[in-house]
């Protein structure tokens, strides 16, 4: 079965006809700038027992829900559909940088950022030595809920965007953008418009925030936290499946995809048996943003009309590409195809 799914994914990526392009994807969530400060460590500080980092380069990249837009923008061919991203930024230098990075993604991405002068733009700064050894992360952010008027503007703009979309991605990092009092309405409006709702959740938010979505994509630790119980280390496929089905039932979901790091992923469909896919990753340098890549590929594939099992294969291949890179990263069609080739060898 796996070989057939991989072949179907490869055949799809090989399509070159323009008419096969993906449908629209709307992205909503917490936006951030990921800053990576690279350098080398040659001594310990005489002031305290900490390393001294000699800075060699700085890289600013899109993070959180903005990284979903970046991943979608990196896709081509039949996966390349229009993207609209919605979120909130501060009226500060970080907001200007975020806006510039998003607009640099190209004409296929439409940017809808609400500005809030009372909250800073989320900035995550990571200090790395020897290119990939992370020494420290510093977060500048606000996690308070959005002001009512800001949420109302977002809701109104999203309602209009859903009329031409096929998939809504909700990327939650618990920074305050998702308010329970309007997210439930958003899910209903999406379903009424025939738009599939895919949510990447966080255990820092209440599980009820995801009730009414079509599909959520937690990792194993997030699923345990959302379900309120743990399962043993290196649990069997059956034990993981039981946890996923429990969470699916509790939140009234149609489907759930539970990512399991080195042990692949488990997909529970609306009806029928579970699908357990092995991992593809060979080298893992940095898992930053890997969840963003997974939900991006799922959304693009579903918007293009692919079956969820095939979308899972594409997402697994893309995740293998990005974890082999340092920092927040994306995967191109060629890189995904090469990963699928390796998987089927």
Secondary structure in CASP SS format (residue, H / E / C, confidence):
PFRMAT SS
TARGET T0000
AUTHOR 0000-0000-0000
METHOD secondary structure of the structure
MODEL  1
X C 1.00
X H 1.00
X H 1.00
X H 1.00
X H 1.00
X H 1.00
X H 1.00
X H 1.00
X H 1.00
X H 1.00
X H 1.00
X H 1.00
X H 1.00
X C 1.00
X C 1.00
X C 1.00
X C 1.00
X H 1.00
X H 1.00
X H 1.00
X C 1.00
X C 1.00
X C 1.00
X C 1.00
X E 1.00
X E 1.00
X E 1.00
X E 1.00
X E 1.00
X C 1.00
X E 1.00
X E 1.00
X E 1.00
X E 1.00
X E 1.00
X E 1.00
X E 1.00
X E 1.00
X E 1.00
X E 1.00
X E 1.00
X E 1.00
X E 1.00
X E 1.00
X C 1.00
X C 1.00
X C 1.00
X C 1.00
X C 1.00
X C 1.00
X E 1.00
X E 1.00
X E 1.00
X E 1.00
X E 1.00
X E 1.00
X E 1.00
X E 1.00
X E 1.00
X E 1.00
X E 1.00
X E 1.00
X E 1.00
X E 1.00
X H 1.00
X H 1.00
X H 1.00
X H 1.00
X H 1.00
X H 1.00
X H 1.00
X H 1.00
X H 1.00
X C 1.00
X C 1.00
X C 1.00
X H 1.00
X H 1.00
X H 1.00
X C 1.00
X C 1.00
X C 1.00
X E 1.00
X E 1.00
X E 1.00
X E 1.00
X E 1.00
X E 1.00
X E 1.00
X E 1.00
X C 1.00
X C 1.00
X H 1.00
X H 1.00
X H 1.00
X H 1.00
X H 1.00
X H 1.00
X H 1.00
X H 1.00
X H 1.00
X H 1.00
X H 1.00
X C 1.00
X C 1.00
X C 1.00
X C 1.00
X C 1.00
X E 1.00
X E 1.00
X E 1.00
X E 1.00
X E 1.00
X E 1.00
X E 1.00
X E 1.00
X C 1.00
X C 1.00
X C 1.00
X C 1.00
X C 1.00
X E 1.00
X E 1.00
X E 1.00
X E 1.00
X E 1.00
X E 1.00
X E 1.00
X E 1.00
X C 1.00
X C 1.00
X C 1.00
X E 1.00
X E 1.00
X E 1.00
X E 1.00
X E 1.00
X E 1.00
X E 1.00
X E 1.00
X C 1.00
X C 1.00
X C 1.00
X C 1.00
X C 1.00
X C 1.00
X C 1.00
X H 1.00
X H 1.00
X H 1.00
X H 1.00
X H 1.00
X H 1.00
X H 1.00
X H 1.00
X H 1.00
X H 1.00
X H 1.00
X H 1.00
X H 1.00
X H 1.00
X H 1.00
X H 1.00
X H 1.00
X C 1.00
X C 1.00
X E 1.00
X E 1.00
X E 1.00
X E 1.00
X E 1.00
X C 1.00
X C 1.00
X C 1.00
X C 1.00
X C 1.00
X C 1.00
X C 1.00
X C 1.00
X H 1.00
X H 1.00
X H 1.00
X H 1.00
X H 1.00
X H 1.00
X H 1.00
X H 1.00
X H 1.00
X H 1.00
X H 1.00
X H 1.00
X H 1.00
X C 1.00
X C 1.00
X C 1.00
X E 1.00
X E 1.00
X E 1.00
X E 1.00
X E 1.00
X C 1.00
X C 1.00
X C 1.00
X C 1.00
X C 1.00
X C 1.00
X H 1.00
X H 1.00
X H 1.00
X H 1.00
X C 1.00
X C 1.00
X C 1.00
X C 1.00
X E 1.00
X E 1.00
X C 1.00
X C 1.00
X E 1.00
X H 1.00
X H 1.00
X H 1.00
X H 1.00
X H 1.00
X H 1.00
X H 1.00
X H 1.00
X C 1.00
X C 1.00
X C 1.00
X C 1.00
X C 1.00
X C 1.00
X C 1.00
X C 1.00
X C 1.00
X H 1.00
X H 1.00
X H 1.00
X H 1.00
X H 1.00
X H 1.00
X H 1.00
X H 1.00
X H 1.00
X H 1.00
X H 1.00
X H 1.00
X H 1.00
X H 1.00
X H 1.00
X C 1.00
X C 1.00
X C 1.00
X E 1.00
X E 1.00
X E 1.00
X E 1.00
X E 1.00
X C 1.00
X H 1.00
X H 1.00
X H 1.00
X C 1.00
X E 1.00
X E 1.00
X E 1.00
X E 1.00
X C 1.00
X C 1.00
X C 1.00
X C 1.00
X C 1.00
X C 1.00
X E 1.00
X E 1.00
X E 1.00
X C 1.00
X C 1.00
X C 1.00
X C 1.00
X C 1.00
X C 1.00
X C 1.00
X C 1.00
X C 1.00
X C 1.00
X C 1.00
X C 1.00
X H 1.00
X H 1.00
X H 1.00
X H 1.00
X H 1.00
X H 1.00
X H 1.00
X H 1.00
X H 1.00
X H 1.00
X H 1.00
X H 1.00
X H 1.00
X H 1.00
X C 1.00
X C 1.00
X C 1.00
X C 1.00
X H 1.00
X H 1.00
X H 1.00
X H 1.00
X H 1.00
X H 1.00
X H 1.00
X H 1.00
X H 1.00
X H 1.00
X H 1.00
X H 1.00
X H 1.00
X H 1.00
X H 1.00
X C 1.00
X C 1.00
X C 1.00
X C 1.00
X C 1.00
X C 1.00
X C 1.00
X C 1.00
X C 1.00
X C 1.00
X H 1.00
X H 1.00
X H 1.00
X H 1.00
X H 1.00
X H 1.00
X H 1.00
X H 1.00
X H 1.00
X H 1.00
X H 1.00
X H 1.00
X C 1.00
END
